[in-house]
Amino acid sequence: MTTTLNPVRARIGISLMFFTNGALFAGLLPRYPEVKDAFELSNTAFGFMVAIGPLASMLASSLPAPIIRRYGAVPTMMAWTVAMGAAIALAGVAPHFVLFALALAVAGFSDAIVDAAQNVHGVRVEDAYGKTIINSLHALWSLGATAGGLVGAWAASQRIPLGIHLPVSALVMVALVFLAGWLTRLPNGGRPTPQAVGETDTHDAPAPSTKLPKGAWALILPIVVLAIAGALTEDIAANWAALYLVQVVGVTGGVGGLGYATMLGAQFIGRILGDPSTDTWGRVAVIRVGGAMIAVGGVLIVFFPSLPTVMIGYALAGYGCATIVPAAYAAAGRLPGLPEGAGITYVSWLMRIAFLATSPIVGTVADLTNLRVGLFLLVLSGVAVVWLARVVRPVDHDPTT
């Protein structure tokens, strides 16, 4: 029996899945200043707190590829998104720091699995489409995170309790996940087959080996470093944008939450424009321009800390980082000779290990000097992106070739 994938319907479904994944955690981020004050945390302690999620993600590192091969990418995305939503809801009602930290850990653990699964499926849908769509999928993640961040900032400005805001948001996102799963379902539950997506379904094919072929790390590691350099912008904005605007610029908590939303809004635009830009000029050129924009945005944020310049800086950095992680995932997903999902899983895992160190480093530097010095990492990451852009050159072509 031959079963086919409808690329248009599948694209709508996977886009909605990326949207919900972005929105789930983002609603909590604008409320971090409240959490920091409630638990009376120093900058260093706060930096270690927000590293709990990446630590849990690292512990989940070996799970995505075998789970995806066993159950399929779509069921994996749905099940672990439910777990992530439950954790976010728990964070909203946690009365003690230990329970709050546990919720962050479960959310980070679940997100690592969802992230790998949705990118594996996104690459499949892109291959079925026959043209670049990976940037627009990540654009929907940015749009979801922007929406979640704006709702969080509004909830903070209205003093809506976390115990109402986060559980309600999580419930809405989980409902959308089930709609997304129905739209983007694949033959055989989304489990990989030897055939291209949309061709004859094979139920009894043996599971591929999880062992990486010789020389695979030499291909994976440069892509990982590029992904880390690009994603630092998003990680720093997620964890420190609101705090920076409140502590350094002197705005209120509600306005502070707009820093992350501004970065994500610009990132969304960059990802929408990223697919045609990539098809026209190639991934390397687009990524180099993006790295330069991150560096300039970092300079504005660190050296000119007024509300207009910081917002412009976050916008430039957000637009600049838009295509970097999608390009890294696309490159990793098409590395020759790797088992299904392995390249994306390893890139995601190692990227999260880097995030484990980012916030503690920023927090420690901020306590030793000030937060402006800590955020100079943005400038360094932009320079690194410009230098590393060439590592995606092997996949700088149409996804069907």
LUMVO-933632 format. One record per residue (C-alpha): residue number from 1; z, x, y; residue in three letters; chain. Coordinates in steps of 0.1 Angstrom, whole numbers, plus 5000, padded with zeros to 4 digits. Each point is the difference from the previous one (the first is absolute). Layout:
BEGIN
+-----+------+------+------+-----+---+
|   k |   zz |   xx |   yy |   r | c |
+-----+------+------+------+-----+---+
| NUM |    Z |    X |    Y | ALA | A |
...
+-----+------+------+------+-----+---+
end
This chain:
BEGIN
+-----+------+------+------+-----+---+
|   k |   zz |   xx |   yy |   r | c |
+-----+------+------+------+-----+---+
|   1 | 5000 | 5000 | 5000 | MET | A |
|   2 | 4990 | 5013 | 5034 | THR | A |
|   3 | 5024 | 4994 | 5029 | THR | A |
|   4 | 4991 | 5009 | 5036 | THR | A |
|   5 | 5019 | 5008 | 5031 | LEU | A |
|   6 | 4991 | 4982 | 5032 | ASN | A |
|   7 | 5002 | 5028 | 5025 | PRO | A |
|   8 | 5004 | 4978 | 5031 | VAL | A |
|   9 | 5029 | 4980 | 4985 | ARG | A |
|  10 | 5016 | 5031 | 4986 | ALA | A |
|  11 | 4998 | 5017 | 5034 | ARG | A |
|  12 | 5017 | 4971 | 5017 | ILE | A |
|  13 | 5027 | 5001 | 4974 | GLY | A |
|  14 | 5007 | 5037 | 5001 | ILE | A |
|  15 | 4999 | 4999 | 5038 | SER | A |
|  16 | 5027 | 4974 | 5000 | LEU | A |
|  17 | 5020 | 5021 | 4976 | MET | A |
|  18 | 4998 | 5030 | 5023 | PHE | A |
|  19 | 5011 | 4977 | 5029 | PHE | A |
|  20 | 5031 | 4988 | 4982 | THR | A |
|  21 | 5010 | 5035 | 4990 | ASN | A |
|  22 | 4998 | 5011 | 5036 | GLY | A |
|  23 | 5019 | 4971 | 5013 | ALA | A |
|  24 | 5029 | 5000 | 4975 | LEU | A |
|  25 | 5018 | 5031 | 5011 | PHE | A |
|  26 | 4988 | 5001 | 5036 | ALA | A |
|  27 | 5022 | 4971 | 5011 | GLY | A |
|  28 | 5031 | 5021 | 4994 | LEU | A |
|  29 | 4989 | 5031 | 5020 | LEU | A |
|  30 | 5004 | 4986 | 5036 | PRO | A |
|  31 | 5036 | 4991 | 4990 | ARG | A |
|  32 | 5010 | 5035 | 4990 | TYR | A |
|  33 | 5018 | 5006 | 5033 | PRO | A |
|  34 | 5023 | 4970 | 4991 | GLU | A |
|  35 | 5005 | 5014 | 4965 | VAL | A |
|  36 | 5008 | 5035 | 5014 | LYS | A |
|  37 | 5026 | 4985 | 5023 | ASP | A |
|  38 | 5015 | 4976 | 4975 | ALA | A |
|  39 | 5007 | 5028 | 4975 | PHE | A |
|  40 | 5008 | 5025 | 5028 | GLU | A |
|  41 | 4975 | 5027 | 4988 | LEU | A |
|  42 | 4992 | 5033 | 5018 | SER | A |
|  43 | 4963 | 5010 | 5004 | ASN | A |
|  44 | 5004 | 5022 | 4969 | THR | A |
|  45 | 5016 | 4973 | 4979 | ALA | A |
|  46 | 4974 | 4975 | 5012 | PHE | A |
|  47 | 4973 | 5025 | 4989 | GLY | A |
|  48 | 5014 | 5003 | 4966 | PHE | A |
|  49 | 5004 | 4962 | 4997 | MET | A |
|  50 | 4963 | 4993 | 5007 | VAL | A |
|  51 | 4992 | 5027 | 4974 | ALA | A |
|  52 | 5015 | 4979 | 4973 | ILE | A |
|  53 | 4968 | 4980 | 4996 | GLY | A |
|  54 | 4978 | 5032 | 4995 | PRO | A |
|  55 | 5026 | 5014 | 4976 | LEU | A |
|  56 | 4997 | 4968 | 4979 | ALA | A |
|  57 | 4962 | 5001 | 5002 | SER | A |
|  58 | 5001 | 5036 | 4987 | MET | A |
|  59 | 5021 | 4988 | 4970 | LEU | A |
|  60 | 4973 | 4974 | 4993 | ALA | A |
|  61 | 4973 | 5027 | 5000 | SER | A |
|  62 | 4992 | 5000 | 4963 | SER | A |
|  63 | 4998 | 4962 | 4997 | LEU | A |
|  64 | 4969 | 4987 | 5018 | PRO | A |
|  65 | 4972 | 5015 | 4979 | ALA | A |
|  66 | 5013 | 4989 | 4965 | PRO | A |
|  67 | 5011 | 4966 | 5013 | ILE | A |
|  68 | 4966 | 4994 | 5016 | ILE | A |
|  69 | 4983 | 5010 | 4967 | ARG | A |
|  70 | 5022 | 4978 | 4980 | ARG | A |
|  71 | 5002 | 4968 | 5021 | TYR | A |
|  72 | 4972 | 5003 | 5025 | GLY | A |
|  73 | 5001 | 5008 | 5037 | ALA | A |
|  74 | 5002 | 4963 | 5012 | VAL | A |
|  75 | 5030 | 4989 | 4978 | PRO | A |
|  76 | 5017 | 5033 | 5010 | THR | A |
|  77 | 4995 | 4993 | 5037 | MET | A |
|  78 | 5014 | 4965 | 4997 | MET | A |
|  79 | 5031 | 5007 | 4979 | ALA | A |
|  80 | 5011 | 5030 | 5020 | TRP | A |
|  81 | 4994 | 4983 | 5033 | THR | A |
|  82 | 5024 | 4973 | 4989 | VAL | A |
|  83 | 5026 | 5027 | 4993 | ALA | A |
|  84 | 4993 | 5015 | 5034 | MET | A |
|  85 | 5004 | 4967 | 5018 | GLY | A |
|  86 | 5033 | 4994 | 4982 | ALA | A |
|  87 | 5013 | 5034 | 5012 | ALA | A |
|  88 | 4990 | 4993 | 5036 | ILE | A |
|  89 | 5018 | 4967 | 4999 | ALA | A |
|  90 | 5031 | 5017 | 4986 | LEU | A |
|  91 | 4999 | 5026 | 5028 | ALA | A |
|  92 | 5002 | 4971 | 5025 | GLY | A |
|  93 | 5033 | 4986 | 4985 | VAL | A |
|  94 | 5016 | 5033 | 4989 | ALA | A |
|  95 | 5036 | 5001 | 5014 | PRO | A |
|  96 | 5006 | 5037 | 4991 | HIS | A |
|  97 | 4980 | 5032 | 5004 | PHE | A |
|  98 | 4999 | 5007 | 4963 | VAL | A |
|  99 | 4983 | 4966 | 4993 | LEU | A |
| 100 | 4976 | 5005 | 5029 | PHE | A |
| 101 | 4991 | 5035 | 4986 | ALA | A |
| 102 | 4995 | 4985 | 4965 | LEU | A |
| 103 | 4976 | 4975 | 5015 | ALA | A |
| 104 | 4980 | 5027 | 5017 | LEU | A |
| 105 | 4998 | 5019 | 4967 | ALA | A |
| 106 | 4987 | 4970 | 4981 | VAL | A |
| 107 | 4975 | 4993 | 5027 | ALA | A |
| 108 | 4988 | 5036 | 5001 | GLY | A |
| 109 | 4998 | 5002 | 4962 | PHE | A |
| 110 | 4980 | 4967 | 4998 | SER | A |
| 111 | 4977 | 5010 | 5029 | ASP | A |
| 112 | 4989 | 5032 | 4982 | ALA | A |
| 113 | 4987 | 4980 | 4971 | ILE | A |
| 114 | 4984 | 4973 | 5022 | VAL | A |
| 115 | 4983 | 5027 | 5022 | ASP | A |
| 116 | 4984 | 5018 | 4971 | ALA | A |
| 117 | 4989 | 4967 | 4983 | ALA | A |
| 118 | 4984 | 4985 | 5031 | GLN | A |
| 119 | 4981 | 5032 | 5008 | ASN | A |
| 120 | 4987 | 5003 | 4964 | VAL | A |
| 121 | 4988 | 4964 | 5002 | HIS | A |
| 122 | 4986 | 5006 | 5035 | GLY | A |
| 123 | 4979 | 5029 | 4987 | VAL | A |
| 124 | 4987 | 4977 | 4972 | ARG | A |
| 125 | 4991 | 4973 | 5025 | VAL | A |
| 126 | 4983 | 5025 | 5023 | GLU | A |
| 127 | 4979 | 5013 | 4971 | ASP | A |
| 128 | 4990 | 4964 | 4992 | ALA | A |
| 129 | 4991 | 4995 | 5036 | TYR | A |
| 130 | 4978 | 5031 | 5002 | GLY | A |
| 131 | 5011 | 5010 | 5035 | LYS | A |
| 132 | 5031 | 5014 | 5017 | THR | A |
| 133 | 5028 | 4974 | 5004 | ILE | A |
| 134 | 5031 | 5020 | 4993 | ILE | A |
| 135 | 5007 | 5005 | 5037 | ASN | A |
| 136 | 4999 | 4963 | 5006 | SER | A |
| 137 | 5023 | 4993 | 4971 | LEU | A |
| 138 | 5025 | 5024 | 5016 | HIS | A |
| 139 | 4993 | 4983 | 5033 | ALA | A |
| 140 | 5014 | 4968 | 4985 | LEU | A |
| 141 | 5031 | 5020 | 4991 | TRP | A |
| 142 | 5003 | 5011 | 5036 | SER | A |
| 143 | 4995 | 4964 | 5012 | LEU | A |
| 144 | 5027 | 4988 | 4976 | GLY | A |
| 145 | 5024 | 5027 | 5012 | ALA | A |
| 146 | 4991 | 4992 | 5036 | THR | A |
| 147 | 5008 | 4963 | 4994 | ALA | A |
| 148 | 5032 | 5009 | 4982 | GLY | A |
| 149 | 5010 | 5024 | 5028 | GLY | A |
| 150 | 4993 | 4974 | 5027 | LEU | A |
| 151 | 5020 | 4974 | 4982 | VAL | A |
| 152 | 5028 | 5025 | 4996 | GLY | A |
| 153 | 4999 | 5010 | 5037 | ALA | A |
| 154 | 5000 | 4963 | 5010 | TRP | A |
| 155 | 5029 | 4993 | 4976 | ALA | A |
| 156 | 5019 | 5029 | 5015 | ALA | A |
| 157 | 4994 | 4987 | 5035 | SER | A |
| 158 | 5012 | 4965 | 4991 | GLN | A |
| 159 | 5030 | 5014 | 4981 | ARG | A |
| 160 | 4990 | 4982 | 4968 | ILE | A |
| 161 | 5023 | 5013 | 4972 | PRO | A |
| 162 | 4985 | 5023 | 4975 | LEU | A |
| 163 | 5013 | 4977 | 4973 | GLY | A |
| 164 | 4976 | 4973 | 5012 | ILE | A |
| 165 | 4971 | 5021 | 5012 | HIS | A |
| 166 | 4994 | 5022 | 4969 | LEU | A |
| 167 | 5005 | 4975 | 4972 | PRO | A |
| 168 | 4976 | 4975 | 5016 | VAL | A |
| 169 | 4974 | 5026 | 5007 | SER | A |
| 170 | 5002 | 5013 | 4964 | ALA | A |
| 171 | 4996 | 4965 | 4986 | LEU | A |
| 172 | 4968 | 4994 | 5020 | VAL | A |
| 173 | 4985 | 5033 | 4990 | MET | A |
| 174 | 5008 | 4995 | 4963 | VAL | A |
| 175 | 4982 | 4966 | 5001 | ALA | A |
| 176 | 4970 | 5017 | 5015 | LEU | A |
| 177 | 5000 | 5026 | 4973 | VAL | A |
| 178 | 4995 | 4973 | 4973 | PHE | A |
| 179 | 4970 | 4987 | 5020 | LEU | A |
| 180 | 4986 | 5035 | 5003 | ALA | A |
| 181 | 5004 | 5006 | 4962 | GLY | A |
| 182 | 4981 | 4969 | 4992 | TRP | A |
| 183 | 4972 | 5009 | 5023 | LEU | A |
| 184 | 4996 | 5036 | 4989 | THR | A |
| 185 | 5006 | 4997 | 4963 | ARG | A |
| 186 | 4978 | 5021 | 4977 | LEU | A |
| 187 | 4987 | 4995 | 4965 | PRO | A |
| 188 | 5025 | 5010 | 4973 | ASN | A |
| 189 | 5029 | 4999 | 5026 | GLY | A |
| 190 | 4985 | 5028 | 5020 | GLY | A |
| 191 | 5005 | 5026 | 4972 | ARG | A |
| 192 | 4974 | 5028 | 5002 | PRO | A |
| 193 | 4971 | 5000 | 4976 | THR | A |
| 194 | 4973 | 5026 | 4993 | PRO | A |
| 195 | 4975 | 4978 | 5018 | GLN | A |
| 196 | 4996 | 4996 | 5037 | ALA | A |
| 197 | 5019 | 4972 | 5017 | VAL | A |
| 198 | 4983 | 4967 | 4993 | GLY | A |
| 199 | 4985 | 5009 | 4966 | GLU | A |
| 200 | 5009 | 4992 | 4964 | THR | A |
| 201 | 5037 | 4999 | 4994 | ASP | A |
| 202 | 5014 | 5022 | 4973 | THR | A |
| 203 | 5034 | 4990 | 4986 | HIS | A |
| 204 | 5006 | 5026 | 4974 | ASP | A |
| 205 | 4991 | 5032 | 5018 | ALA | A |
| 206 | 5026 | 5028 | 4994 | PRO | A |
| 207 | 5022 | 5009 | 5030 | ALA | A |
| 208 | 4987 | 5032 | 5016 | PRO | A |
| 209 | 5021 | 5031 | 5000 | SER | A |
| 210 | 5024 | 5005 | 5028 | THR | A |
| 211 | 4997 | 5038 | 4999 | LYS | A |
| 212 | 4982 | 5015 | 5030 | LEU | A |
| 213 | 4971 | 5023 | 4992 | PRO | A |
| 214 | 5000 | 5037 | 5007 | LYS | A |
| 215 | 4995 | 5007 | 5037 | GLY | A |
| 216 | 5009 | 4964 | 5011 | ALA | A |
| 217 | 5028 | 5012 | 5023 | TRP | A |
| 218 | 4977 | 5022 | 5019 | ALA | A |
| 219 | 4980 | 4969 | 5009 | LEU | A |
| 220 | 5030 | 4977 | 5006 | ILE | A |
| 221 | 5023 | 5022 | 5021 | LEU | A |
| 222 | 4977 | 5005 | 5031 | PRO | A |
| 223 | 4995 | 4962 | 5001 | ILE | A |
| 224 | 5037 | 4995 | 4998 | VAL | A |
| 225 | 5007 | 5023 | 5029 | VAL | A |
| 226 | 4974 | 4982 | 5021 | LEU | A |
| 227 | 5015 | 4966 | 4991 | ALA | A |
| 228 | 5035 | 5013 | 5009 | ILE | A |
| 229 | 4989 | 5013 | 5034 | ALA | A |
| 230 | 4982 | 4967 | 5008 | GLY | A |
| 231 | 5028 | 4978 | 4988 | ALA | A |
| 232 | 5027 | 5018 | 5019 | LEU | A |
| 233 | 4989 | 4981 | 5031 | THR | A |
| 234 | 5007 | 4967 | 4983 | GLU | A |
| 235 | 5033 | 5011 | 4985 | ASP | A |
| 236 | 5013 | 5014 | 5032 | ILE | A |
| 237 | 4990 | 4969 | 5019 | ALA | A |
| 238 | 5015 | 4977 | 4974 | ALA | A |
| 239 | 5034 | 5017 | 4999 | ASN | A |
| 240 | 5004 | 5014 | 5035 | TRP | A |
| 241 | 4977 | 4981 | 5025 | ALA | A |
| 242 | 5026 | 4973 | 5008 | ALA | A |
| 243 | 5029 | 5025 | 5002 | LEU | A |
| 244 | 4979 | 5024 | 5022 | TYR | A |
| 245 | 4992 | 4973 | 5025 | LEU | A |
| 246 | 5036 | 4988 | 5001 | VAL | A |
| 247 | 5017 | 5034 | 5002 | GLN | A |
| 248 | 4975 | 5021 | 5019 | VAL | A |
| 249 | 4979 | 4975 | 5021 | VAL | A |
| 250 | 5030 | 4976 | 5005 | GLY | A |
| 251 | 4984 | 4967 | 4991 | VAL | A |
| 252 | 5017 | 4971 | 4983 | THR | A |
| 253 | 4999 | 4994 | 4963 | GLY | A |
| 254 | 4974 | 4973 | 5001 | GLY | A |
| 255 | 4976 | 5022 | 5021 | VAL | A |
| 256 | 5008 | 5030 | 4977 | GLY | A |
| 257 | 4987 | 4981 | 4970 | GLY | A |
| 258 | 4965 | 4999 | 5017 | LEU | A |
| 259 | 4995 | 5037 | 4996 | GLY | A |
| 260 | 4993 | 4998 | 4963 | TYR | A |
| 261 | 4980 | 4968 | 5005 | ALA | A |
| 262 | 4978 | 5018 | 5026 | THR | A |
| 263 | 4994 | 5028 | 4976 | MET | A |
| 264 | 4991 | 4976 | 4972 | LEU | A |
| 265 | 4978 | 4979 | 5022 | GLY | A |
| 266 | 4979 | 5030 | 5010 | ALA | A |
| 267 | 5000 | 5011 | 4963 | GLN | A |
| 268 | 4986 | 4966 | 4991 | PHE | A |
| 269 | 4971 | 5004 | 5025 | ILE | A |
| 270 | 4993 | 5035 | 4988 | GLY | A |
| 271 | 4998 | 4988 | 4964 | ARG | A |
| 272 | 4977 | 4971 | 5008 | ILE | A |
| 273 | 4977 | 5024 | 5017 | LEU | A |
| 274 | 5006 | 5027 | 4974 | GLY | A |
| 275 | 4976 | 4987 | 4974 | ASP | A |
| 276 | 4969 | 4999 | 5022 | PRO | A |
| 277 | 5011 | 5033 | 5017 | SER | A |
| 278 | 5004 | 5016 | 4966 | THR | A |
| 279 | 4966 | 4988 | 4988 | ASP | A |
| 280 | 4984 | 5012 | 5032 | THR | A |
| 281 | 5016 | 5034 | 5007 | TRP | A |
| 282 | 5018 | 5008 | 4967 | GLY | A |
| 283 | 5037 | 5003 | 4991 | ARG | A |
| 284 | 5004 | 5036 | 5012 | VAL | A |
| 285 | 4989 | 4993 | 5035 | ALA | A |
| 286 | 5020 | 4968 | 5003 | VAL | A |
| 287 | 5031 | 5016 | 4987 | ILE | A |
| 288 | 4997 | 5030 | 5024 | ARG | A |
| 289 | 4998 | 4978 | 5030 | VAL | A |
| 290 | 5030 | 4980 | 4987 | GLY | A |
| 291 | 5021 | 5032 | 4997 | GLY | A |
| 292 | 4992 | 5009 | 5036 | ALA | A |
| 293 | 5011 | 4965 | 5011 | MET | A |
| 294 | 5033 | 5004 | 4981 | ILE | A |
| 295 | 5007 | 5033 | 5017 | ALA | A |
| 296 | 4992 | 4986 | 5035 | VAL | A |
| 297 | 5021 | 4969 | 4993 | GLY | A |
| 298 | 5029 | 5022 | 4989 | GLY | A |
| 299 | 4998 | 5020 | 5032 | VAL | A |
| 300 | 5002 | 4968 | 5021 | LEU | A |
| 301 | 5030 | 4988 | 4981 | ILE | A |
| 302 | 5020 | 5032 | 5000 | VAL | A |
| 303 | 4992 | 5015 | 5034 | PHE | A |
| 304 | 4995 | 4968 | 5021 | PHE | A |
| 305 | 5028 | 4976 | 4988 | PRO | A |
| 306 | 4993 | 4969 | 5022 | SER | A |
| 307 | 4993 | 4966 | 4985 | LEU | A |
| 308 | 4962 | 4999 | 5009 | PRO | A |
| 309 | 4993 | 5036 | 4988 | THR | A |
| 310 | 5020 | 4996 | 4968 | VAL | A |
| 311 | 4982 | 4968 | 4991 | MET | A |
| 312 | 4966 | 5016 | 5007 | ILE | A |
| 313 | 5011 | 5030 | 4979 | GLY | A |
| 314 | 5009 | 4977 | 4971 | TYR | A |
| 315 | 4967 | 4982 | 5004 | ALA | A |
| 316 | 4980 | 5032 | 4999 | LEU | A |
| 317 | 5020 | 5013 | 4970 | ALA | A |
| 318 | 4996 | 4967 | 4982 | GLY | A |
| 319 | 4962 | 4999 | 5005 | TYR | A |
| 320 | 4997 | 5036 | 4990 | GLY | A |
| 321 | 5019 | 4997 | 4967 | CYS | A |
| 322 | 4981 | 4968 | 4991 | ALA | A |
| 323 | 4975 | 5015 | 4975 | THR | A |
| 324 | 5019 | 5030 | 4986 | ILE | A |
| 325 | 5020 | 4985 | 4972 | VAL | A |
| 326 | 4972 | 4976 | 4989 | PRO | A |
| 327 | 4977 | 5030 | 4998 | ALA | A |
| 328 | 5025 | 5019 | 4980 | ALA | A |
| 329 | 5005 | 4972 | 4976 | TYR | A |
| 330 | 4962 | 4995 | 4996 | ALA | A |
| 331 | 4996 | 5037 | 4993 | ALA | A |
| 332 | 5028 | 5000 | 4975 | ALA | A |
| 333 | 4988 | 4969 | 4983 | GLY | A |
| 334 | 4966 | 5016 | 4993 | ARG | A |
| 335 | 5011 | 5034 | 4989 | LEU | A |
| 336 | 4980 | 5009 | 4969 | PRO | A |
| 337 | 5016 | 5001 | 4966 | GLY | A |
| 338 | 5034 | 4983 | 5009 | LEU | A |
| 339 | 5015 | 4971 | 4981 | PRO | A |
| 340 | 4999 | 4965 | 5016 | GLU | A |
| 341 | 5023 | 4999 | 5030 | GLY | A |
| 342 | 5012 | 5035 | 4996 | ALA | A |
| 343 | 4986 | 5016 | 5032 | GLY | A |
| 344 | 5012 | 4972 | 5022 | ILE | A |
| 345 | 5034 | 5000 | 4983 | THR | A |
| 346 | 5005 | 5037 | 5005 | TYR | A |
| 347 | 4989 | 4999 | 5037 | VAL | A |
| 348 | 5024 | 4970 | 5006 | SER | A |
| 349 | 5029 | 5017 | 4982 | TRP | A |
| 350 | 4997 | 5034 | 5018 | LEU | A |
| 351 | 4995 | 4983 | 5033 | MET | A |
| 352 | 5033 | 4981 | 4995 | ARG | A |
| 353 | 5018 | 5033 | 4991 | ILE | A |
| 354 | 4989 | 5013 | 5034 | ALA | A |
| 355 | 5014 | 4968 | 5017 | PHE | A |
| 356 | 5033 | 5007 | 4982 | LEU | A |
| 357 | 5004 | 5031 | 5023 | ALA | A |
| 358 | 4983 | 4987 | 5032 | THR | A |
| 359 | 5027 | 4977 | 5014 | SER | A |
| 360 | 5030 | 5023 | 4991 | PRO | A |
| 361 | 4982 | 5029 | 5017 | ILE | A |
| 362 | 4992 | 4979 | 5031 | VAL | A |
| 363 | 5036 | 4987 | 5001 | GLY | A |
| 364 | 5016 | 5035 | 4996 | THR | A |
| 365 | 4977 | 5015 | 5026 | VAL | A |
| 366 | 5009 | 4971 | 5023 | ALA | A |
| 367 | 5037 | 5006 | 4996 | ASP | A |
| 368 | 4997 | 5037 | 5005 | LEU | A |
| 369 | 4977 | 4997 | 5031 | THR | A |
| 370 | 4987 | 4965 | 5009 | ASN | A |
| 371 | 4977 | 4973 | 4986 | LEU | A |
| 372 | 4970 | 5012 | 5021 | ARG | A |
| 373 | 5000 | 5034 | 4982 | VAL | A |
| 374 | 5003 | 4982 | 4966 | GLY | A |
| 375 | 4969 | 4979 | 5007 | LEU | A |
| 376 | 4979 | 5032 | 5008 | PHE | A |
| 377 | 4991 | 4998 | 4963 | LEU | A |
| 378 | 4974 | 4974 | 5011 | LEU | A |
| 379 | 4981 | 5027 | 5019 | VAL | A |
| 380 | 5002 | 5024 | 4970 | LEU | A |
| 381 | 4987 | 4973 | 4976 | SER | A |
| 382 | 4970 | 4993 | 5022 | GLY | A |
| 383 | 4990 | 5037 | 5000 | VAL | A |
| 384 | 5004 | 5002 | 4963 | ALA | A |
| 385 | 4977 | 4969 | 4995 | VAL | A |
| 386 | 4972 | 5017 | 5020 | VAL | A |
| 387 | 5003 | 5031 | 4979 | TRP | A |
| 388 | 5002 | 4982 | 4966 | LEU | A |
| 389 | 4973 | 4974 | 5006 | ALA | A |
| 390 | 4974 | 5019 | 4979 | ARG | A |
| 391 | 5019 | 4993 | 4967 | VAL | A |
| 392 | 4984 | 4965 | 4998 | VAL | A |
| 393 | 4965 | 5014 | 5002 | ARG | A |
| 394 | 4993 | 4996 | 4962 | PRO | A |
| 395 | 5002 | 4962 | 5004 | VAL | A |
| 396 | 4983 | 4998 | 5034 | ASP | A |
| 397 | 4973 | 4977 | 4987 | HIS | A |
| 398 | 4993 | 4964 | 4991 | ASP | A |
| 399 | 5026 | 4988 | 4974 | PRO | A |
| 400 | 4974 | 4989 | 4976 | THR | A |
| 401 | 4985 | 5035 | 4995 | THR | A |
+-----+------+------+------+-----+---+
end
